[in-house]
Amino acid sequence: MKSKIWLSTPHIGENEIKYVNEAFSSNWISPVGPNIDKFENVISDYLVNNVKTCALSSGTAAIHLSLELLNVKKDDFVLVQSFTFCGTTNPVSYIGANIIFVDSEKITWNMCPISLEKAIKDNLDKPIKAIIPVHLYGMPYQVDEIKKISIKYSIPVIEDSAEALGSSYKSIKCGAFGDISVLSFNGNKIITTSGGGALVSKNTEYVNKAKFLSTQARDSAAHYQHSEIGYNYRMSNVLAGIGIGQMEVLDKRVHQRRRNNHRYRQFFEDIPGITFQTEPSNDFFSNYWLTAIIIEPELTGGITREDVRIAFENENIESRPLWKPMHLQPVYKGTQFYGEGVCEKLFKNGLCLPSGSNLTNHEFERIFKVLKKIFKK
Ligand SMILES: *Cc1c(COP(=O)(O)O)cnc(C)c1O
């Protein structure tokens, strides 16, 4: 069996182990310590825009705390991009709030401002507490349009930037746009702490409160005293060490992923029926975390997404259909959805190609060999 080519794997630089060793030699093997503070500062400095950062155990935990900070309660309503990973939606359900799913637009594949506004107008009598758009696969959503609607109706935005660290919109980094923003450092993301996440905001009160809530909401007293329910969501100081090292190579990783994307584009240039998730203008800069394509069988001479995926699988190469829209998931059956079925169509024909920043030339040769055979190039 040939060695496996994965969709996206961790890509560690030279210094991560040094910071981890520092945690060991100073015995800060805990969810508190100097690496955490440093990691948070490095992220805030990278994102600019006056933001502050709270490092957490996962991106999902960051979404959960964001909802808590915005005072989202059981039976409230949250407007969520349907085309996403369950990490976006699960925390809304932990709280027992209602979700209204919003479709994507065709341009960025992210939250459609028109469907969003319709969903709000139709539900003005309901307590809508937050909007959660996502920069899917690293592509910035239409930040200005969503922001306008957020301001018009006074509904805060939780920016899910889990896949978009290193991306930007109008030269401002993704992760710096939301009333609260969320990052993930899971193993498959553009940089990783093996598992981890962060909550980011310009609002220092939110960030301080997130630090408080993520460490079991302990009041300042010598004994353990609690006036609120907290969580055990803080990042470990050991893992923050990996994160500091990874931030040093982030721009390199963005470059490598964008180069992968370019390679695929060149390959498919003369093949009809293949389109890419693409930056619509110079305002949008994607980290191209994953290269995502649409395969239209009417134009490829009948070749389908599944044909390509299975051909890869037979050569031990991982590729993956696009996220299955959450409003189509069994667990969210019967949940309201506003849209025209754009994300359903994307899901039907879409495929994520192997996109790791550490893919070798030899691995690309194997990938292109499969594609050449199937597209008779
Ligand atoms: C990865 C991801 C999350 C959750 O992050 P975890 O760190 O895995 O909990 C949330 N939203 C999106 C869009 C993601 O891709």
The ligand as an SDF file (V2000), in Angstrom:
LIG
                    3D

 15 15  0  0  0  0  0  0  0  0999 V2000
  -12.4150   23.6610   13.1690 C   0  0  0  0  0  0  0  0  0  0  0  0
  -13.6130   24.5140   13.1410 C   0  0  0  0  0  0  0  0  0  0  0  0
  -14.2790   24.8950   14.3200 C   0  0  0  0  0  0  0  0  0  0  0  0
  -13.9970   24.3450   15.6750 C   0  0  0  0  0  0  0  0  0  0  0  0
  -12.7190   24.3070   16.0700 O   0  0  0  0  0  0  0  0  0  0  0  0
  -12.1630   23.1420   17.0610 P   0  0  0  0  0  0  0  0  0  0  0  0
  -10.8920   23.7330   17.5130 O   0  0  0  0  0  0  0  0  0  0  0  0
  -11.9900   21.9140   16.2320 O   0  0  0  0  0  0  0  0  0  0  0  0
  -13.1480   22.9620   18.1690 O   0  0  0  0  0  0  0  0  0  0  0  0
  -15.3350   25.7830   14.2140 C   0  0  0  0  0  0  0  0  0  0  0  0
  -15.7470   26.2390   13.0330 N   0  0  0  0  0  0  0  0  0  0  0  0
  -15.1470   25.8830   11.8850 C   0  0  0  0  0  0  0  0  0  0  0  0
  -15.6490   26.4660   10.6100 C   0  0  0  0  0  0  0  0  0  0  0  0
  -14.0850   24.9880   11.8950 C   0  0  0  0  0  0  0  0  0  0  0  0
  -13.5270   24.6000   10.7400 O   0  0  0  0  0  0  0  0  0  0  0  0
  1  2  1  0
  2  3  1  0
  2 14  2  0
  3  4  1  0
  3 10  2  0
  4  5  1  0
  5  6  1  0
  6  7  2  0
  6  8  1  0
  6  9  1  0
 10 11  1  0
 11 12  2  0
 12 13  1  0
 12 14  1  0
 14 15  1  0
M  END
$$$$
